[in-house]
């Protein structure tokens, strides 16, 4: 039984309203050279000159870009490590080691989170919930991925040179961090983007087994979460200036829009996808981008900076993730997926 006071914030089975509307006081992103050459290059705080970033291996490079993104967000917010109540971070590596190693020997309370490419959405949802409950006053949500590190964990050795089908997506070398604060803490929050609603996704398995077509596997989860969000909040797609998924990529995005149309919810030109936004068509990333750092970096840079500039006022951000690993694929399992939605309004 949900307490009466909390029940007033709960909308239906999956959605919730944040009465305090936690403010996004700062954000930061660090990306690899290929991502920096894409159409959003000017929005990123740091663009690497090479994938190794001066480290001994790609995994350590990922830890470093994540740490740099978190530190940049802390600096932009004017916070010290000791002032942070919780860092929520995750990545694609086994046991989220990129995040674990990034924060070792720091003074930040840490919660590791995982939802594949939806990790940043889950971090924002949990972080906003901590703030809403009065259990924290300052929180950072972050996520990262690294193309070379992910390739050799999920697919083949980097030197193998495996052929990739047109449906395949390119794991982004990127990290994004978002700093959240309760408006009543004394920080100047007027005009800042705020998290107002969220919808927790359900794990949806459509039977798709091809790890080189994750966009198609994730679409049913995105449908499920968005239908629940609109039903339980009483809103419709026209309420939002932008409906952002991350990362269905090109093929998944086409299926997503058609499926929403058949459900009587026309998203049309309001819909954009982080995996499509991050790269230019001529960059040969096939269907588009993916990885926990893809949606995190696009949100922390382009989306939030344009919101602060006044171009977008109401954004529905939906992180989508494929919840598989190499062993489950080798055992012939299908790929279940998750999608979490966070409403951000300025």
TIZAGU-277033 format. One line per 8 residues: number of its first residue (from 1); their letters; for each residue x, y, z of N, C-alpha, C, CB. Coordinates in steps of 0.02 Angstrom, whole numbers, m for minus. Atoms other than C-alpha are relative to their C-alpha. Glycine has a CB too. Example, Ala and Ser with C-alpha at 12.3 -4.5 7.8 and 13.67 -1.06 7.14 Angstrom:
! TIZAGU-277033
1) AS) 45 m59 0 615 m225 390 45 60 0 m50 1 62 ~ m42 m59 m3 684 m53 357 m39 55 37 20 23 m71
//
This chain:
! TIZAGU-277033
1) XXXXXXXX) 42 m60 0 0 0 0 44 63 0 m48 0 62 ~ m38 m62 3 72 169 m52 m31 51 48 1 28 m73 ~ 27 m50 m46 55 303 85 m39 54 m38 56 33 40 ~ 45 m48 32 m79 435 49 40 58 m30 m51 27 50 ~ m38 m58 24 48 578 32 39 m18 m64 48 25 54 ~ m37 22 59 154 478 m91 m47 m16 m57 43 m60 16 ~ 48 19 52 0 416 m185 m21 60 m41 m61 m33 32 ~ 19 m61 36 m40 596 m233 50 15 m56 m6 59 48
9) XXXXXXXX) m52 m12 50 124 598 m331 3 m57 m51 68 7 35 ~ m1 58 44 94 429 m410 m58 4 m50 m4 m66 40 ~ 50 m5 52 0 428 m575 m6 m68 m34 18 55 m51 ~ 8 65 30 m66 258 m624 51 m50 24 4 7 m75 ~ m42 56 m19 44 105 m623 75 14 m8 m18 m60 m40 ~ m71 m9 16 208 173 m694 26 71 7 12 m23 m70 ~ m22 m70 4 213 363 m689 m3 35 68 m43 38 m49 ~ m2 m39 m61 249 492 m555 9 74 m16 57 m25 46
17) XXXXXXXX) m8 m72 7 243 680 m532 48 24 55 m69 37 6 ~ m47 m28 m49 386 775 m448 m24 70 19 73 2 m30 ~ 27 m64 m22 307 914 m348 54 52 12 m40 m9 64 ~ m55 m47 m10 476 991 m306 32 21 m66 52 m30 46 ~ m29 m13 66 524 986 m491 75 14 4 m35 60 m33 ~ m73 m9 m4 712 958 m467 28 35 m61 35 m67 10 ~ m28 m40 54 812 1081 m570 66 m29 m25 11 73 23 ~ m63 20 30 952 1036 m690 44 63 m1 m9 m30 m73
25) XXXXXXXX) m40 m61 m9 1081 1164 m633 61 2 m45 21 5 72 ~ m59 3 43 1224 1104 m744 4 m67 m35 65 14 40 ~ m12 63 35 1277 971 m868 66 6 m38 m59 m18 m48 ~ m64 0 37 1436 920 m960 7 m64 m40 59 9 49 ~ m9 58 44 1491 801 m1097 72 m3 m24 m48 2 m60 ~ m66 13 29 1654 724 m1159 m10 m54 m52 52 m23 55 ~ 12 48 54 1659 633 m1326 65 m15 m37 m52 27 m49 ~ m56 20 41 1778 543 m1443 6 42 m63 m5 m73 m17
33) XXXXXXXX) m11 m39 61 1848 612 m1606 m54 m8 m53 66 m18 m30 ~ 52 11 50 1716 532 m1718 m64 38 20 m15 m75 m8 ~ 59 m35 m24 1576 604 m1610 9 75 m6 m16 m19 73 ~ m15 m71 6 1660 774 m1610 m4 25 m71 68 14 28 ~ 4 m19 70 1660 773 m1800 m72 m1 m26 42 m47 m42 ~ 70 3 19 1471 747 m1802 m33 68 3 m36 m49 44 ~ 36 m64 3 1338 882 m1817 m7 36 66 m68 m12 m29 ~ 7 m32 m66 1335 915 m1629 67 19 30 m37 m47 48
41) XXXXXXXX) m67 m10 m25 1522 941 m1613 10 63 42 47 2 m56 ~ m9 m64 m35 1509 1123 m1556 m33 1 69 m27 56 m42 ~ 35 0 m64 1398 1077 m1408 40 m35 56 m67 m34 m8 ~ m34 40 m51 1522 962 m1318 55 40 34 30 m63 m32 ~ m51 m35 m37 1636 1027 m1181 71 m23 m20 m10 m10 74 ~ m66 28 17 1781 911 m1228 m7 m51 m56 32 m32 62 ~ m4 49 54 1821 817 m1388 70 m30 1 m17 32 m70 ~ m65 33 m4 1961 688 m1377 36 2 m67 m8 m72 22
49) XXXXXXXX) m40 3 61 2103 687 m1502 6 m72 m24 69 29 12 ~ m3 71 19 2109 496 m1498 m40 m41 51 74 m25 m4 ~ 43 42 m40 2010 352 m1425 32 m23 66 m21 m61 m40 ~ m34 26 m60 2142 302 m1297 8 53 54 67 m27 m19 ~ 0 m56 m48 2147 474 m1213 60 m3 47 m65 m1 41 ~ m60 2 m39 2324 446 m1152 3 m56 51 8 64 35 ~ 2 55 m49 2276 290 m1053 28 m64 m29 m72 m11 24 ~ m31 63 20 2348 113 m1059 m48 m43 m42 22 m39 61
57) XXXXXXXX) 49 41 36 2186 35 m1125 m65 39 m8 m12 m67 37 ~ 63 m35 15 2014 83 m1190 m46 3 61 m36 m35 m58 ~ 43 1 m59 1927 34 m1028 20 57 48 5 m68 36 ~ m23 m55 m42 2035 156 m929 m16 67 m31 75 m6 14 ~ 19 m62 34 2002 288 m1061 m73 17 13 13 m6 m76 ~ 71 m13 m15 1815 266 m1033 m9 27 71 m41 m63 m10 ~ 4 m24 m69 1837 287 m845 21 73 4 44 m42 46 ~ m24 m69 m3 1933 447 m876 m49 49 m30 67 5 m37
65) XXXXXXXX) 48 m48 30 1805 526 m993 m61 8 44 m21 m23 m71 ~ 56 m6 m46 1668 485 m869 18 45 60 m22 m70 25 ~ m22 m42 m57 1767 561 m725 4 73 m20 68 m25 26 ~ m6 m70 23 1803 716 m829 m69 31 m9 38 2 m67 ~ 68 m27 9 1618 736 m872 m32 17 67 m44 m50 m39 ~ 28 m12 m67 1566 720 m690 33 61 32 9 m62 45 ~ m35 m57 m29 1700 842 m633 m19 66 m34 76 m10 m4 ~ 21 m61 35 1650 966 m768 m70 22 21 2 m12 m76
73) XXXXXXXX) 67 m17 m24 1468 957 m713 2 28 70 m46 m63 m2 ~ m8 m27 m68 1520 983 m532 27 71 m2 47 m45 42 ~ m29 m67 6 1625 1132 m583 m50 50 m25 60 m2 m46 ~ 50 m46 27 1485 1208 m685 m54 16 51 m33 m30 m62 ~ 49 m12 m52 1368 1188 m536 29 38 59 m28 m67 24 ~ m33 m34 m56 1497 1264 m419 3 m43 63 m36 63 16 ~ 0 46 m57 1500 1108 m308 68 m33 9 m54 m53 m9 ~ m57 43 m16 1641 1016 m221 m25 m72 8 35 25 65
81) XXXXXXXX) 19 70 m8 1643 826 m210 m36 m12 66 62 m44 m3 ~ 28 11 m67 1602 836 m25 m71 28 7 45 31 52 ~ 67 m29 m3 1443 935 m62 m51 m43 m36 0 69 m30 ~ 45 42 40 1370 800 m175 m29 m55 45 37 m32 m60 ~ 33 51 m41 1242 687 m91 m1 m68 m33 m71 22 15 ~ m1 64 34 1243 553 m225 20 9 m73 m69 m34 4 ~ m15 6 71 1320 511 m393 m30 m65 m23 77 2 m13 ~ 30 59 30 1218 390 m498 29 m8 m70 m79 5 m2
89) XXXXXXXX) m35 7 64 1318 321 m642 2 m73 m21 71 28 5 ~ m5 67 27 1329 171 m756 31 1 m69 m68 m32 m3 ~ m32 8 65 1407 105 m916 m16 m70 m27 78 10 5 ~ 16 63 32 1408 m49 m1028 48 m57 19 0 8 m74 ~ m49 51 m15 1559 m141 m959 m22 m45 58 67 32 16 ~ 19 47 m53 1544 m293 m846 9 30 69 42 m64 m6 ~ 1 m27 m68 1501 m243 m668 10 76 1 55 m34 42 ~ m5 m73 6 1498 m61 m727 68 25 25 m56 36 39
97) XXXXXXXX) m66 m17 m25 1686 m51 m700 23 69 m22 50 m52 m23 ~ m20 m68 21 1706 111 m799 m22 50 53 m30 18 m69 ~ 25 m45 m52 1599 198 m669 35 m13 67 m76 m8 9 ~ m32 17 m64 1673 105 m521 70 29 5 2 m76 9 ~ m69 m24 m2 1851 149 m567 4 76 m7 40 m32 m56 ~ m1 m73 8 1806 327 m614 m7 36 67 m56 23 m47 ~ 14 m34 m63 1749 366 m437 38 m29 59 m74 m2 15 ~ m37 27 m56 1868 261 m334 45 54 31 43 m61 m22
105) XXXXXXXX) m40 m48 m38 1957 362 m200 m26 72 m4 71 m2 m24 ~ 30 m67 m4 1838 509 m221 m42 4 64 m45 14 m64 ~ 41 m10 m60 1727 581 m85 m75 m1 m16 19 66 33 ~ 70 m2 21 1564 558 m181 m37 m64 18 m4 12 m75 ~ 43 59 m9 1428 439 m117 m23 m25 m69 m61 16 46 ~ 9 26 68 1400 323 m265 m52 m56 m2 67 m26 m26 ~ 47 53 16 1257 218 m333 10 m20 m72 m74 23 13 ~ m7 24 68 1293 111 m485 m68 m19 m28 48 m60 m3
113) XXXXXXXX) 64 16 32 1146 99 m606 14 m30 m69 m45 64 m6 ~ m8 29 66 1122 m1 m765 m67 m9 m34 36 m67 4 ~ 57 13 44 993 2 m903 22 4 m72 m58 51 14 ~ m30 m4 67 1108 m12 m1055 m3 72 m25 m37 m48 m49 ~ 1 m68 28 1078 139 m1168 m50 46 36 m17 m3 m73 ~ 48 m40 m39 938 196 m1050 28 19 68 m65 m39 8 ~ m29 m11 m66 1059 215 m904 m8 71 25 73 m18 0 ~ 5 m69 m22 1057 405 m900 m72 17 19 25 49 m55
121) XXXXXXXX) 70 m12 m17 866 407 m899 m16 m30 68 m47 m29 m54 ~ 11 31 m65 864 285 m753 34 40 55 26 m73 0 ~ m34 m41 m50 993 390 m661 m37 64 16 69 17 m25 ~ 39 m60 m11 890 547 m684 m63 m14 40 m18 33 m66 ~ 62 18 m35 732 459 m626 13 m15 73 m32 m62 m34 ~ m17 16 m69 814 388 m470 25 61 37 52 m57 3 ~ m26 m60 m32 907 549 m434 m54 50 17 50 33 m45 ~ 56 m45 m14 750 655 m449 m43 m27 57 m43 9 m62
129) XXXXXXXX) 39 30 m54 662 532 m333 33 11 67 m10 m75 m12 ~ m37 m15 m62 798 554 m201 m12 72 22 75 m13 m9 ~ 11 m71 m15 777 742 m212 m72 12 23 17 44 m61 ~ 71 m9 m16 587 732 m208 m15 m26 70 m43 m37 m51 ~ 13 30 m65 592 622 m53 37 36 57 21 m73 m1 ~ m38 m34 m52 708 741 39 60 m38 25 m45 16 57 ~ m57 41 m20 846 611 47 65 26 m28 m11 m71 m22 ~ m59 m31 29 967 717 m52 m18 71 m22 28 m41 m61
137) XXXXXXXX) 10 m68 23 990 899 m101 39 14 m65 21 50 53 ~ m42 m8 60 1125 884 m236 18 m69 m27 64 42 15 ~ m10 65 31 1136 738 m357 29 10 m70 m66 m41 m2 ~ m23 2 69 1231 700 m518 m17 m68 m29 77 15 m4 ~ 12 62 39 1172 570 m645 47 0 m60 m75 m5 m22 ~ m49 3 54 1299 510 m773 m1 m69 m32 70 17 27 ~ m6 64 35 1332 374 m901 55 7 m53 m67 m21 m33 ~ m54 m1 49 1470 326 m1022 0 m64 m42 68 10 34
145) XXXXXXXX) m14 59 41 1520 206 m1160 63 16 m41 m60 m20 m46 ~ m60 m8 42 1674 177 m1269 m4 m51 m55 66 m8 43 ~ 10 45 57 1667 104 m1442 46 m60 3 11 37 m64 ~ m47 55 3 1825 0 m1433 m9 m47 60 72 27 m1 ~ 10 42 m59 1793 m63 m1256 m63 m42 m7 m6 44 64 ~ 63 37 9 1614 m113 m1298 6 m53 m55 m58 48 m17 ~ m7 47 56 1662 m197 m1463 31 m65 24 42 31 m55 ~ m33 62 m18 1780 m319 m1382 m35 m37 57 72 14 19
153) XXXXXXXX) 39 35 m50 1662 m358 m1239 m61 m34 m30 m21 47 56 ~ 63 24 26 1503 m381 m1339 5 m36 m67 m48 57 m7 ~ m1 26 68 1561 m428 m1513 64 m38 m15 m9 57 m50 ~ m61 34 20 1735 m469 m1581 60 42 21 0 m12 m76 ~ m60 m40 m13 1915 m418 m1546 6 57 m49 63 m45 m4 ~ m4 m59 44 1952 m245 m1616 38 m14 m64 32 58 38 ~ m43 14 58 2082 m317 m1735 m33 m46 m51 65 m31 23 ~ 31 51 42 1961 m444 m1810 m30 29 m64 m54 m36 38
161) XXXXXXXX) 27 m33 59 1878 m322 m1929 m64 m33 m26 50 0 m55 ~ 61 34 20 1707 m407 m1930 m45 46 m41 m39 m25 62 ~ 48 m38 41 1580 m353 m2061 m62 15 41 m18 m40 m64 ~ 60 m21 m37 1431 m257 m1992 m58 10 m49 15 65 40 ~ 58 m10 44 1256 m264 m2069 m27 71 4 m56 m50 17 ~ 27 m69 0 1159 m104 m2111 m39 18 62 m43 10 m60 ~ 39 m14 m60 1053 m123 m1954 43 14 61 m46 m60 14 ~ m44 m8 m57 1205 m115 m1840 8 73 19 69 m31 m15
169) XXXXXXXX) m12 m68 m25 1235 37 m1731 71 6 27 m51 17 56 ~ m69 m15 m20 1399 119 m1680 m1 22 74 32 54 m45 ~ m4 m19 m71 1434 121 m1492 41 63 7 31 m57 42 ~ m33 m64 m6 1479 300 m1451 54 m1 53 m51 54 16 ~ m49 m15 m52 1638 348 m1361 m21 67 29 75 2 m29 ~ 31 m61 m26 1555 474 m1249 m20 m9 73 m60 20 m42 ~ 26 m1 m68 1504 522 m1073 m39 65 10 57 m7 53 ~ 40 m60 m17 1373 642 m1006 m17 m1 73 m64 3 m43
177) XXXXXXXX) 17 m6 m71 1338 706 m831 m47 58 10 64 9 44 ~ 52 m50 m11 1188 804 m767 m7 11 75 m69 m23 m31 ~ 5 m18 m71 1182 896 m599 m70 23 17 52 54 18 ~ 68 m15 m22 1014 903 m510 1 30 70 m44 m63 m2 ~ 4 m32 m65 964 1011 m362 m73 15 17 41 65 0 ~ 66 m22 m22 810 1045 m258 m2 76 m2 m16 m27 73 ~ 2 m73 7 755 1224 m298 6 38 65 m64 19 m34 ~ 0 m36 m64 741 1269 m113 67 0 35 m51 m30 45
185) XXXXXXXX) m64 6 m34 926 1239 m77 40 65 m1 41 m54 m32 ~ m36 m63 3 977 1420 m110 36 11 m65 49 3 56 ~ m30 m9 66 1048 1388 m284 m48 38 m45 19 m69 m31 ~ 42 m37 47 985 1503 m420 m26 m48 m54 40 59 m32 ~ 29 49 46 865 1394 m519 m53 30 m46 m31 m56 39 ~ 51 m31 42 749 1520 m604 17 m9 m74 m6 76 17 ~ m8 9 72 725 1478 m787 37 m63 m20 36 57 m27 ~ m36 61 17 821 1314 m776 m48 m56 m19 45 m21 59
193) XXXXXXXX) 41 59 13 755 1151 m849 m12 m39 64 34 m46 m53 ~ 17 38 m60 665 1047 m718 m32 m66 m19 m47 41 45 ~ 31 65 10 613 866 m705 m68 1 35 45 m58 27 ~ 67 m7 m27 425 865 m682 m38 m66 5 m40 47 m42 ~ 34 66 1 364 689 m724 49 m54 m22 m63 2 m47 ~ m40 56 24 437 518 m754 m45 m62 m6 61 m14 46 ~ 35 63 8 375 349 m813 51 m56 0 m43 0 m65 ~ m45 58 m5 463 189 m761 m20 m52 m52 m2 m30 72
201) XXXXXXXX) 15 49 52 476 65 m903 m6 m71 26 53 3 m52 ~ 4 72 m13 438 m120 m906 46 m36 m49 m75 m26 m6 ~ m42 40 45 551 m254 m979 m45 m34 m51 42 m53 40 ~ 42 25 55 477 m299 m1149 43 m41 m47 m34 59 m39 ~ m37 46 44 534 m446 m1255 m44 m15 m61 20 m66 37 ~ 39 11 60 472 m447 m1434 25 m61 m40 3 62 m44 ~ m25 60 34 572 m604 m1481 56 12 m49 m56 m32 m35 ~ m53 m17 46 705 m513 m1582 67 m25 28 3 77 m13
209) XXXXXXXX) m60 33 m24 871 m608 m1570 65 27 m31 m4 m73 m12 ~ m60 m23 36 991 m511 m1682 34 57 38 m20 24 m72 ~ m35 m53 m36 1120 m412 m1580 24 56 m44 57 m28 38 ~ m18 m54 47 1158 m312 m1737 m61 40 m22 35 m30 m60 ~ 60 m39 14 982 m241 m1737 m35 18 66 m49 m39 m48 ~ 26 m17 m66 956 m169 m1564 m57 50 m3 55 26 45 ~ 54 m49 6 846 m27 m1623 m68 m33 m5 11 44 m61 ~ 63 35 7 710 m148 m1677 m20 m34 66 5 m52 m56
217) XXXXXXXX) 15 33 m64 724 m242 m1511 m27 49 52 62 m35 27 ~ 18 m49 m51 702 m81 m1411 m66 36 m15 55 51 6 ~ 60 m38 19 554 m7 m1506 m62 m20 41 m15 m10 m73 ~ 59 17 m39 417 m109 m1417 2 27 71 m9 m75 2 ~ m5 m28 m67 483 m51 m1248 m15 75 m2 70 m12 29 ~ 14 m72 7 478 130 m1309 m75 11 m9 39 29 m59 ~ 73 m6 8 298 107 m1368 m35 m9 67 m26 m53 m50 ~ 33 17 m63 248 29 m1202 6 58 50 30 m64 29
225) XXXXXXXX) m10 m53 m49 323 168 m1097 m35 64 m21 75 14 9 ~ 32 m63 21 259 312 m1203 m76 m4 5 19 17 m71 ~ 72 8 m6 82 244 m1210 m20 7 73 m23 m69 m28 ~ 15 m6 m72 86 227 m1020 9 72 24 46 m47 41 ~ m12 m69 m21 158 402 m1000 m58 45 m20 65 26 m31 ~ 54 m43 23 24 486 m1105 m66 m18 34 m8 m5 m76 ~ 62 21 m33 m116 383 m1028 m2 23 73 m8 m76 m3 ~ 0 m12 m72 m63 411 m847 10 74 18 54 m40 33
233) XXXXXXXX) m9 m72 m14 m12 595 m858 m56 42 m31 67 24 m27 ~ 53 m38 33 m159 646 m968 27 46 m55 m37 41 50 ~ m29 m41 53 m40 726 m1093 m4 m37 m66 73 18 17 ~ m5 31 66 m20 694 m1278 64 25 m33 m63 14 m43 ~ m62 m21 31 126 712 m1399 4 74 m15 10 m38 m64 ~ 0 m72 17 74 890 m1446 21 44 59 m68 21 m24 ~ m20 m39 m58 113 946 m1268 75 16 m2 m17 m38 65 ~ m73 m7 m1 300 924 m1298 27 32 m64 32 m69 10
241) XXXXXXXX) m35 m28 57 413 1026 m1410 44 m52 m33 43 60 22 ~ m46 50 25 528 877 m1428 m11 m65 38 74 24 8 ~ 3 67 m29 511 690 m1398 63 m36 m22 m65 m40 m23 ~ m68 24 14 686 618 m1386 7 m73 22 53 43 35 ~ m17 68 m19 729 433 m1392 76 m9 m4 m36 m51 m46 ~ m71 14 2 901 361 m1361 15 m70 25 39 52 41 ~ m17 m15 70 947 257 m1453 m33 m52 m45 77 2 m10 ~ 32 45 48 832 180 m1583 34 2 m67 m74 19 m7
249) XXXXXXXX) m35 m11 63 939 246 m1726 m50 5 m58 50 m57 m13 ~ 43 m16 58 871 265 m1903 m55 m52 m11 42 6 m63 ~ 49 52 14 785 97 m1928 m51 m4 56 34 m68 m11 ~ 45 3 m57 712 89 m1754 m45 61 4 39 m6 64 ~ 40 m61 m3 652 269 m1765 m58 m2 m48 43 61 m14 ~ 54 6 50 552 235 m1923 m55 m47 26 27 m26 m67 ~ 49 47 m28 468 85 m1841 m37 31 58 35 m66 22 ~ 30 m32 m59 438 185 m1682 m55 49 m20 54 36 40
257) XXXXXXXX) 49 m51 21 349 329 m1771 m62 m32 m31 31 49 m49 ~ 57 33 30 240 212 m1873 m42 m36 52 24 m51 m54 ~ 37 35 m52 194 110 m1720 m39 48 45 47 m40 42 ~ 36 m49 m40 147 266 m1621 m60 26 m39 47 59 19 ~ 56 m23 42 40 323 m1767 m57 m51 2 24 11 m74 ~ 52 52 m2 m53 157 m1766 m34 m3 68 31 m68 m17 ~ 29 m3 m67 m83 182 m1580 m38 65 12 53 m9 53 ~ 37 m62 m5 m165 349 m1616 39 56 32 m62 m11 39
265) XXXXXXXX) m43 m51 m30 m16 450 m1552 51 22 m52 35 m28 65 ~ m43 m25 54 64 552 m1690 57 41 29 m41 41 m50 ~ m57 m37 m26 240 604 m1639 32 43 m55 52 m47 29 ~ m21 m39 58 289 664 m1813 69 31 7 m49 53 m13 ~ m64 m34 0 427 793 m1827 24 19 70 m5 63 m42 ~ m22 m12 m69 431 814 m1638 52 m51 22 m60 0 48 ~ m44 55 m22 526 651 m1627 70 7 m31 m30 m67 m19 ~ m69 6 22 716 646 m1637 32 m56 40 39 68 8
273) XXXXXXXX) m34 54 m34 836 508 m1589 73 17 9 m8 m67 m39 ~ m70 m17 m15 1005 530 m1505 49 m37 m46 16 m16 72 ~ m43 39 44 1081 392 m1612 3 27 m71 m21 m70 m1 ~ 1 m32 65 1031 488 m1768 33 68 3 m73 7 m26 ~ m28 m67 m7 1080 660 m1704 76 2 6 m30 33 60 ~ m71 m3 m19 1256 612 m1650 48 m2 m59 16 m56 46 ~ m46 9 56 1330 569 m1821 m29 26 m65 18 m74 m7 ~ 20 m18 68 1325 629 m2000 m9 m64 m41 52 48 m34
281) XXXXXXXX) 11 60 41 1261 505 m2132 65 m25 m32 m51 14 m54 ~ m61 20 34 1431 505 m2217 54 m28 47 29 58 m38 ~ m49 26 m48 1520 449 m2058 1 m77 4 m13 28 69 ~ 0 73 5 1479 266 m2097 m9 m34 68 64 m23 m31 ~ 18 34 m63 1400 218 m1930 m61 m44 m11 m13 52 56 ~ 56 42 18 1268 117 m2022 m67 29 25 10 m71 29 ~ 66 m24 m21 1100 136 m1931 3 61 46 m38 m56 35 ~ m6 m57 m46 1167 266 m1808 38 m18 63 m68 28 18
289) XXXXXXXX) m37 10 m62 1237 280 m1633 m37 m41 51 18 66 28 ~ 29 36 m57 1209 180 m1475 49 6 58 m15 m76 m17 ~ m44 m2 m57 1289 151 m1306 m26 47 54 70 22 m20 ~ 24 m40 m56 1255 222 m1133 22 73 m5 24 m30 65 ~ m25 m68 7 1360 375 m1176 m33 39 m55 72 m1 m11 ~ 31 m35 57 1262 416 m1334 m56 46 24 m27 m51 m51 ~ 56 m41 m25 1099 474 m1254 23 48 54 m56 m45 27 ~ m24 m42 m55 1193 542 m1102 34 62 m27 48 m39 45
297) XXXXXXXX) m37 m58 26 1307 654 m1205 m45 47 m41 58 m24 m43 ~ 46 m42 39 1170 715 m1323 m46 40 47 m42 m42 m49 ~ 42 m35 m48 1057 758 m1176 40 54 36 m30 m49 51 ~ m39 m46 m40 1196 841 m1076 27 59 m40 58 m36 32 ~ m26 m54 42 1249 947 m1224 m56 34 m39 53 m28 m48 ~ 47 m32 46 1129 985 m1366 m68 13 31 m8 m44 m61 ~ 69 m8 m25 961 955 m1281 m3 52 55 m27 m67 25 ~ 4 m46 m58 994 1046 m1117 25 70 m17 39 m29 58
305) XXXXXXXX) m24 m67 19 1093 1188 m1195 m53 37 m41 65 m5 m40 ~ 53 m33 39 952 1222 m1318 m60 17 44 m21 m46 m59 ~ 53 m17 m47 827 1216 m1175 18 64 38 m13 m58 49 ~ m21 m61 m36 928 1346 m1079 m3 61 m45 71 m9 28 ~ 3 m55 47 933 1451 m1236 m71 19 m19 39 m17 m63 ~ 70 m15 13 743 1445 m1247 m28 m30 m64 m8 72 m3 ~ 25 29 63 729 1345 m1409 m52 m54 14 57 m30 m40 ~ 49 50 m22 640 1201 m1320 m21 15 71 31 m72 m6
313) XXXXXXXX) 25 m10 m68 530 1219 m1167 m24 m64 32 m56 51 0 ~ 27 63 m26 453 1047 m1148 29 m58 m39 m78 0 m3 ~ m33 56 33 554 892 m1186 m17 m65 37 77 10 m2 ~ 10 67 m29 507 710 m1157 59 m42 m23 m69 m32 m22 ~ m61 37 15 668 610 m1147 m11 m73 18 61 28 40 ~ 12 71 m11 653 420 m1167 64 m38 m15 m58 m25 m44 ~ m58 42 9 806 314 m1139 m22 m71 m15 46 2 61 ~ 18 69 18 794 143 m1224 63 m44 2 m32 m2 m71
321) XXXXXXXX) m59 43 m7 910 m3 m1186 m15 m73 m14 28 7 67 ~ 4 72 12 939 m182 m1243 34 m36 58 33 m20 m68 ~ m24 31 m62 961 m294 m1090 26 m71 m13 m56 m1 52 ~ m29 65 16 1067 m435 m1160 75 0 15 m13 m19 m74 ~ m73 4 m3 1245 m497 m1146 23 m55 m48 25 m15 73 ~ m22 50 50 1356 m608 m1255 m22 m71 16 75 2 m4 ~ 19 68 m18 1314 m766 m1158 m73 m14 m17 11 m13 75 ~ 71 11 16 1125 m744 m1176 m11 m6 m75 m42 58 29
329) XXXXXXXX) 6 5 73 1145 m717 m1363 25 m67 m25 39 57 m35 ~ m27 65 19 1254 m872 m1380 m46 m57 20 69 m10 31 ~ 47 51 m22 1121 m970 m1287 m66 2 m39 m14 7 74 ~ 59 m4 42 991 m918 m1416 m57 40 29 m24 m67 m15 ~ 52 m40 m31 895 m800 m1302 m18 60 m44 22 23 70 ~ 21 m63 32 795 m654 m1372 28 58 41 m78 5 m6 ~ m27 m60 m32 842 m475 m1325 m56 39 32 38 44 m52 ~ 50 m41 m34 729 m397 m1193 25 73 2 m13 m25 72
337) XXXXXXXX) m18 m71 1 726 m207 m1185 m39 38 53 m11 30 m69 ~ 31 m44 m50 681 m65 m1067 m2 71 m28 39 m3 67 ~ 2 m71 17 629 116 m1090 m27 39 60 m44 13 m64 ~ 22 m45 m54 617 250 m955 m9 70 m28 52 0 59 ~ 15 m67 25 539 420 m988 6 52 56 m71 2 m31 ~ m8 m56 m47 582 585 m902 m23 64 m35 74 6 25 ~ 24 m63 28 487 747 m935 42 57 29 m76 11 15 ~ m42 m56 m21 600 901 m930 m32 64 m28 74 m8 m26
345) XX) 35 m61 21 519 1073 m934 36 62 27 m72 m1 24 ~ m33 m63 m21 591 1249 m927 m53 55 6 54 20 m52
//
